[in-house]
Amino acid sequence: MRKRKRALNKDFRMEVKKSMNRFLSIFLIVALGVSFFSGLQSSAPDMRVTEDSYFDDANLMDIRVISTLGLTDDDVAAIAAVDGVAAVEGTYMEDVYTGGEESQSVLHVEAFPETMNEVALEAGTLPEQAGECFLDQDFADSMGYEPGDVLEITVEDEDDSALVNRRLTITGTGYSPCYIASQRGSTTLGTGSLSGFVYVTADEFDTDVYSIIYVQVEGAKEELAYTDAYDDLVAEVLERIEAIEDVRCEARYTELTEEAESEIAEAESEVEEGWQELEDAKAELEDGRAEAESELNEAESELYDAEDQLADGKTELEDSKTTVADSEEELADGEAELADSESTLADAQSQLSSALDTLNTSESEYASAFAEYESEAKAAKKKLKAAQKEIDSGTEQVESGWTQYEEGLA
């Protein structure tokens, strides 16, 4: 047996000497494989410890609760009351588009939680108000974004979107403990994959319900991440939260149903009020139409009366014009008679002068001439008075004619 063993050893040594290069190669390959395997075996626990330390420092959540119906403060209180829950916080989120049609990407927009999932800032500052955002560093590097740039976003449905702004100023870039893999998760938009994440302030969302609730489990920080102990601890609390799922969903459904029924009742009331207002408006319209027709008839009657009055006024105006013309003719006749009277008076004066000349010659002739003069003077005065009366009468008729003429024009 010993001789056989010696022979085998001798044969082994001879084979090694004959193929020393091959032996050394195999030896080095095996050594390298053992070293690599040992490194992997030792690096995995180190990586777990490193990641667990990072998660603890960032205060990463252990469970997240999402509901398509939205989550309320009552849901937060119900989850907080579950045995084993250390902390609960609700926040808002929405997936959006960015970029052009040829290079369109989908981003996950989320409001900063107050106590969990603390981000790591690489450049710039954190947002402080609506219209500002914190952008995924990897996405920023791939698209060339820097702090100070403006991120343009679009939403799938404007009516369902709770986001206030469509232009967000990038104040800072960095990383989130919720996104440690190269893949950013799935989405219902676009190709189904997220390209990055965006964090904003809660003021950026205009909504009364939360989109997501983050939960931290009691004792989870003391356990190492990615170990069975951690998974089992979280799984127990997760089962307790899932146990109240039906109750909370039913409560939320009832709340939404009641809100919808209240809105429907309010809408029906508004419709009834609208119909009543319509009926009232129709009644007012009919009353207004009847009143307008009455006023129209009265206006037409007044118009006809005015036309008659206008016709009468035109007739009176023509009559006044005729009267004025007649008065002007009478005035002209009176003036002619006055001229004749003046001429007669002049003749009488001439005769009186002649009589006075002859007065010195004969007193009897003077007396006779005086008597004759006196007689002629009286006759002349009578004619003068008659002519003056005719002039006054003609003047009054002219003034009356002008008055009627002016009244007819008015």
C-alpha positions as CSV (number, residue, x, y, z in Angstrom):
1,M,0.0,0.0,0.0
2,R,2.8,2.3,0.9
3,K,4.7,1.4,-2.3
4,R,1.6,2.2,-4.3
5,K,1.1,5.6,-2.6
6,R,4.8,6.4,-3.2
7,A,4.4,5.5,-6.8
8,L,1.4,7.8,-7.1
9,N,3.2,10.7,-5.5
10,K,6.2,10.1,-7.7
11,D,4.0,10.0,-10.8
12,F,2.2,13.2,-9.7
13,R,5.5,15.0,-9.3
14,M,6.7,13.9,-12.6
15,E,3.4,15.0,-14.3
16,V,3.7,18.4,-12.7
17,K,7.3,18.8,-13.8
18,K,6.4,17.8,-17.3
19,S,3.5,20.3,-17.5
20,M,4.6,23.0,-15.1
21,N,3.0,25.8,-17.1
22,R,-0.3,24.1,-17.2
23,F,-0.2,23.4,-13.5
24,L,0.6,27.0,-12.6
25,S,-2.2,28.3,-14.8
26,I,-4.7,26.0,-13.3
27,F,-3.4,26.9,-9.8
28,L,-3.7,30.6,-10.4
29,I,-7.2,30.3,-11.9
30,V,-8.4,28.3,-8.9
31,A,-6.7,30.8,-6.6
32,L,-8.3,33.7,-8.4
33,G,-11.7,32.1,-8.3
34,V,-11.4,31.3,-4.6
35,S,-10.3,34.9,-3.9
36,F,-13.2,36.3,-6.0
37,F,-15.7,34.1,-4.3
38,S,-14.3,35.0,-0.9
39,G,-14.5,38.7,-1.8
40,L,-18.1,38.3,-2.9
41,Q,-19.0,36.4,0.3
42,S,-17.5,39.1,2.4
43,S,-18.7,42.2,0.4
44,A,-22.4,41.3,0.5
45,P,-22.7,41.7,4.2
46,D,-20.6,44.9,4.0
47,M,-22.9,46.3,1.3
48,R,-26.0,45.4,3.4
49,V,-24.5,47.2,6.4
50,T,-23.6,50.2,4.2
51,E,-27.1,50.4,2.7
52,D,-28.8,49.9,6.0
53,S,-26.8,52.7,7.5
54,Y,-27.7,55.0,4.5
55,F,-31.4,54.0,4.9
56,D,-31.4,54.7,8.6
57,D,-29.7,58.1,8.1
58,A,-32.2,59.1,5.4
59,N,-35.0,57.9,7.6
60,L,-36.4,55.7,4.8
61,M,-39.9,54.4,5.0
62,D,-40.6,50.6,5.5
63,I,-44.0,50.4,3.9
64,R,-45.9,52.6,1.5
65,V,-49.7,52.6,1.1
66,I,-51.3,53.7,-2.2
67,S,-55.0,54.0,-3.1
68,T,-56.6,55.0,-6.4
69,L,-59.4,56.6,-4.4
70,G,-57.1,58.8,-2.4
71,L,-56.1,58.7,1.2
72,T,-57.4,60.9,4.0
73,D,-56.3,62.0,7.5
74,D,-58.7,59.3,8.8
75,D,-56.7,56.7,6.9
76,V,-53.4,58.1,8.4
77,A,-54.9,57.8,11.9
78,A,-56.1,54.3,11.2
79,I,-52.7,53.1,10.0
80,A,-51.0,54.9,12.9
81,A,-53.2,52.9,15.3
82,V,-52.0,49.6,13.9
83,D,-49.8,47.6,16.3
84,G,-46.1,47.8,15.3
85,V,-46.4,51.1,13.4
86,A,-43.8,53.7,14.6
87,A,-44.6,56.6,12.3
88,V,-47.0,57.5,9.5
89,E,-46.9,60.4,7.0
90,G,-49.1,61.1,4.0
91,T,-48.0,63.0,1.0
92,Y,-48.9,63.7,-2.7
93,M,-47.6,62.4,-6.0
94,E,-48.3,62.4,-9.7
95,D,-46.6,61.1,-12.9
96,V,-46.0,63.7,-15.6
97,Y,-44.5,64.0,-19.1
98,T,-41.5,66.1,-20.0
99,G,-39.5,66.8,-23.2
100,G,-40.7,66.9,-26.8
101,E,-42.6,64.2,-28.7
102,E,-39.4,62.6,-30.0
103,S,-37.6,62.6,-26.6
104,Q,-40.6,62.4,-24.2
105,S,-39.9,61.1,-20.7
106,V,-42.0,60.3,-17.7
107,L,-41.1,61.7,-14.3
108,H,-42.5,60.9,-10.9
109,V,-43.4,64.2,-9.1
110,E,-43.8,63.9,-5.3
111,A,-44.1,66.3,-2.4
112,F,-41.4,66.2,0.2
113,P,-42.3,64.1,3.3
114,E,-41.6,66.1,6.4
115,T,-39.9,63.3,8.4
116,M,-39.1,60.5,6.0
117,N,-37.1,59.7,2.8
118,E,-34.6,62.5,3.2
119,V,-32.9,63.4,-0.1
120,A,-29.1,63.8,-0.6
121,L,-28.4,67.2,-2.2
122,E,-25.6,67.2,-4.7
123,A,-25.9,70.7,-6.2
124,G,-28.0,73.8,-5.5
125,T,-30.6,74.1,-2.7
126,L,-33.8,72.5,-1.8
127,P,-37.1,74.0,-3.0
128,E,-38.9,76.4,-0.7
129,Q,-42.1,77.3,-2.5
130,A,-44.4,76.2,-5.3
131,G,-42.9,76.5,-8.8
132,E,-39.5,75.1,-7.6
133,C,-38.3,71.5,-7.7
134,F,-35.5,69.1,-6.7
135,L,-34.5,66.9,-9.7
136,D,-33.0,63.4,-10.0
137,Q,-29.3,63.8,-10.4
138,D,-29.0,60.9,-12.9
139,F,-31.8,62.3,-15.1
140,A,-30.3,65.8,-14.8
141,D,-26.9,64.5,-16.0
142,S,-28.5,62.6,-18.9
143,M,-30.6,65.6,-20.1
144,G,-28.1,68.3,-19.2
145,Y,-30.2,70.1,-16.5
146,E,-28.5,72.2,-13.9
147,P,-29.8,74.3,-11.0
148,G,-31.5,77.4,-12.3
149,D,-32.9,75.7,-15.4
150,V,-36.6,75.4,-16.0
151,L,-38.3,72.0,-16.3
152,E,-41.3,72.0,-18.6
153,I,-43.9,69.3,-17.7
154,T,-47.3,68.3,-19.1
155,V,-50.0,66.1,-17.6
156,E,-52.2,63.5,-19.2
157,D,-55.5,65.0,-18.0
158,E,-55.7,68.6,-17.0
159,D,-59.0,68.1,-15.2
160,D,-57.6,65.3,-13.0
161,S,-54.2,66.9,-12.3
162,A,-53.6,68.4,-8.9
163,L,-50.3,70.1,-9.8
164,V,-50.4,73.9,-9.8
165,N,-47.5,74.8,-12.2
166,R,-46.3,73.4,-15.5
167,R,-43.0,75.2,-15.4
168,L,-40.7,74.3,-12.5
169,T,-37.5,76.0,-11.6
170,I,-34.7,73.5,-10.7
171,T,-33.2,74.7,-7.4
172,G,-31.2,71.6,-6.7
173,T,-30.3,68.1,-7.9
174,G,-29.4,64.9,-6.0
175,Y,-30.5,61.5,-4.9
176,S,-33.3,59.9,-3.0
177,P,-33.2,56.8,-0.8
178,C,-36.4,55.6,-2.5
179,Y,-34.5,55.3,-5.8
180,I,-31.2,53.3,-5.4
181,A,-31.4,51.2,-8.6
182,S,-30.8,52.4,-12.1
183,Q,-34.4,51.7,-12.9
184,R,-36.8,54.4,-11.5
185,G,-39.9,52.2,-11.4
186,S,-43.0,51.7,-13.5
187,T,-45.8,54.0,-14.5
188,T,-49.1,53.9,-16.4
189,L,-47.9,56.7,-18.7
190,G,-45.7,56.5,-21.9
191,T,-43.7,53.3,-22.3
192,G,-44.5,52.2,-18.7
193,S,-41.1,53.1,-17.2
194,L,-40.1,56.2,-15.2
195,S,-37.1,58.2,-16.3
196,G,-36.6,60.0,-13.1
197,F,-38.1,61.7,-10.0
198,V,-38.9,65.2,-9.0
199,Y,-39.5,66.5,-5.5
200,V,-41.6,69.6,-4.9
201,T,-43.2,71.4,-1.9
202,A,-46.6,70.4,-0.7
203,D,-47.9,73.8,-2.0
204,E,-47.4,72.5,-5.5
205,F,-50.4,70.2,-5.1
206,D,-53.9,71.5,-5.0
207,T,-55.8,68.6,-3.4
208,D,-57.5,67.6,-0.1
209,V,-56.5,63.9,-0.2
210,Y,-53.1,62.2,-0.1
211,S,-51.8,60.0,-2.9
212,I,-49.5,57.9,-0.8
213,I,-48.9,57.1,2.9
214,Y,-45.4,56.2,4.2
215,V,-45.1,53.9,7.2
216,Q,-42.1,53.1,9.5
217,V,-42.2,49.9,11.5
218,E,-41.2,49.8,15.2
219,G,-37.8,48.1,15.6
220,A,-37.1,48.1,11.8
221,K,-34.0,50.4,12.2
222,E,-32.4,47.9,14.6
223,E,-32.7,45.1,12.0
224,L,-30.3,44.9,9.0
225,A,-31.9,45.6,5.6
226,Y,-32.3,42.7,3.2
227,T,-32.3,40.1,5.9
228,D,-35.0,37.7,6.9
229,A,-35.4,39.3,10.3
230,Y,-36.2,42.7,8.7
231,D,-38.5,41.2,6.1
232,D,-40.4,39.2,8.7
233,L,-40.8,42.2,11.0
234,V,-42.1,44.4,8.2
235,A,-44.3,41.6,6.8
236,E,-46.1,41.2,10.2
237,V,-47.0,44.9,10.3
238,L,-47.9,44.9,6.6
239,E,-50.4,42.0,7.3
240,R,-52.0,44.1,10.0
241,I,-52.3,47.1,7.7
242,E,-53.8,44.9,5.0
243,A,-56.3,43.6,7.5
244,I,-57.9,47.1,7.8
245,E,-57.8,47.6,4.0
246,D,-61.4,46.6,3.3
247,V,-62.7,48.7,6.2
248,R,-60.8,51.8,5.1
249,C,-61.7,51.3,1.4
250,E,-65.4,50.9,2.3
251,A,-65.2,54.0,4.4
252,R,-63.5,55.9,1.6
253,Y,-66.0,54.6,-0.9
254,T,-68.9,55.6,1.4
255,E,-67.4,59.1,1.8
256,L,-67.0,59.5,-1.9
257,T,-70.5,58.2,-2.5
258,E,-71.9,60.6,0.0
259,E,-70.0,63.5,-1.5
260,A,-71.2,62.5,-5.0
261,E,-74.8,62.2,-3.8
262,S,-74.5,65.5,-2.1
263,E,-73.1,67.1,-5.2
264,I,-75.8,65.5,-7.3
265,A,-78.5,66.7,-4.9
266,E,-77.0,70.2,-5.0
267,A,-76.8,70.0,-8.8
268,E,-80.4,68.9,-8.9
269,S,-81.4,71.7,-6.6
270,E,-79.5,74.2,-8.8
271,V,-81.2,72.7,-11.9
272,E,-84.6,73.1,-10.2
273,E,-83.7,76.7,-9.2
274,G,-82.6,77.2,-12.8
275,W,-85.8,75.9,-14.2
276,Q,-87.8,78.1,-11.8
277,E,-85.7,81.0,-12.8
278,L,-86.3,80.1,-16.4
279,E,-90.1,79.9,-15.8
280,D,-90.0,83.3,-14.0
281,A,-88.0,84.7,-16.8
282,K,-90.5,83.4,-19.3
283,A,-93.4,85.0,-17.3
284,E,-91.5,88.3,-17.1
285,L,-90.8,88.0,-20.8
286,E,-94.5,87.5,-21.5
287,D,-95.4,90.4,-19.2
288,G,-92.8,92.5,-20.8
289,R,-93.9,91.6,-24.3
290,A,-97.6,92.5,-23.5
291,E,-96.5,95.7,-21.9
292,A,-94.2,96.5,-24.8
293,E,-97.1,95.8,-27.3
294,S,-99.3,98.1,-25.3
295,E,-96.7,100.8,-25.3
296,L,-96.1,100.2,-29.0
297,N,-99.9,100.7,-29.7
298,E,-99.9,103.8,-27.6
299,A,-96.8,105.0,-29.4
300,E,-98.4,104.3,-32.8
301,S,-101.6,106.2,-31.7
302,E,-99.4,109.1,-30.5
303,L,-97.6,109.0,-33.8
304,Y,-100.8,109.2,-35.8
305,D,-102.0,112.1,-33.6
306,A,-98.7,113.8,-34.1
307,E,-99.0,113.3,-37.9
308,D,-102.5,114.8,-37.7
309,Q,-101.2,117.7,-35.6
310,L,-98.4,118.2,-38.1
311,A,-100.8,118.3,-41.0
312,D,-103.0,120.8,-39.1
313,G,-99.9,122.8,-38.4
314,K,-99.0,122.8,-42.0
315,T,-102.5,124.0,-42.9
316,E,-102.4,126.7,-40.3
317,L,-99.0,127.7,-41.5
318,E,-100.3,128.1,-45.1
319,D,-103.3,130.1,-43.7
320,S,-100.9,132.3,-41.7
321,K,-98.8,132.9,-44.8
322,T,-102.0,133.9,-46.7
323,T,-103.1,136.2,-43.8
324,V,-99.6,137.8,-43.7
325,A,-99.8,138.4,-47.5
326,D,-103.3,140.0,-47.1
327,S,-102.1,142.1,-44.2
328,E,-99.1,143.2,-46.2
329,E,-101.5,144.3,-49.1
330,E,-103.7,146.2,-46.6
331,L,-100.7,147.8,-45.1
332,A,-99.6,148.9,-48.6
333,D,-103.1,150.3,-49.2
334,G,-103.0,152.2,-45.9
335,E,-99.7,153.6,-46.7
336,A,-101.0,154.8,-50.1
337,E,-104.0,156.4,-48.4
338,L,-101.7,158.0,-45.9
339,A,-99.6,159.4,-48.7
340,D,-102.8,160.8,-50.3
341,S,-103.9,162.3,-47.0
342,E,-100.5,163.9,-46.6
343,S,-100.8,165.3,-50.1
344,T,-104.2,166.7,-49.3
345,L,-102.9,168.2,-46.1
346,A,-100.1,169.8,-48.1
347,D,-102.6,171.3,-50.5
348,A,-104.7,172.6,-47.6
349,Q,-101.6,174.2,-46.1
350,S,-100.8,175.7,-49.5
351,Q,-104.3,177.1,-49.7
352,L,-104.1,178.4,-46.1
353,S,-100.9,180.2,-47.0
354,S,-102.6,181.8,-50.0
355,A,-105.5,182.7,-47.8
356,L,-103.3,184.4,-45.3
357,D,-101.7,186.4,-48.0
358,T,-105.0,187.7,-49.1
359,L,-106.1,188.3,-45.4
360,N,-104.5,191.7,-45.4
361,T,-106.4,192.7,-48.5
362,S,-109.9,191.8,-47.3
363,E,-111.1,190.8,-43.9
364,S,-114.2,189.3,-45.4
365,E,-112.1,187.4,-47.8
366,Y,-110.0,186.3,-45.0
367,A,-112.9,185.1,-42.9
368,S,-114.3,183.3,-45.9
369,A,-111.0,181.7,-46.7
370,F,-110.5,180.8,-43.1
371,A,-113.8,179.2,-42.9
372,E,-113.1,177.3,-46.1
373,Y,-109.7,176.3,-44.8
374,E,-111.1,175.2,-41.5
375,S,-113.7,173.1,-43.2
376,E,-111.1,171.5,-45.5
377,A,-108.8,170.9,-42.6
378,K,-111.5,169.1,-40.6
379,A,-112.2,166.9,-43.6
380,A,-108.4,166.2,-44.0
381,K,-108.1,165.4,-40.3
382,K,-111.0,162.9,-40.6
383,K,-109.4,161.3,-43.6
384,L,-106.1,161.2,-41.7
385,K,-107.7,159.5,-38.7
386,A,-109.4,157.0,-40.9
387,A,-106.2,156.3,-42.7
388,Q,-104.4,156.0,-39.3
389,K,-107.0,153.5,-38.1
390,E,-106.6,151.4,-41.2
391,I,-102.8,151.5,-40.7
392,D,-103.2,150.4,-37.1
393,S,-105.6,147.6,-38.1
394,G,-103.2,146.4,-40.8
395,T,-100.3,146.5,-38.3
396,E,-102.3,144.4,-35.8
397,Q,-103.2,141.9,-38.6
398,V,-99.5,141.6,-39.6
399,E,-98.4,141.0,-36.0
400,S,-101.2,138.4,-35.6
401,G,-100.1,136.7,-38.8
402,W,-96.5,136.5,-37.7
403,T,-97.5,135.1,-34.3
404,Q,-99.6,132.4,-36.0
405,Y,-96.7,131.7,-38.4
406,E,-94.2,131.3,-35.6
407,E,-96.6,129.1,-33.6
408,G,-97.1,127.0,-36.7
409,L,-93.3,126.6,-37.1
410,A,-93.0,125.6,-33.4
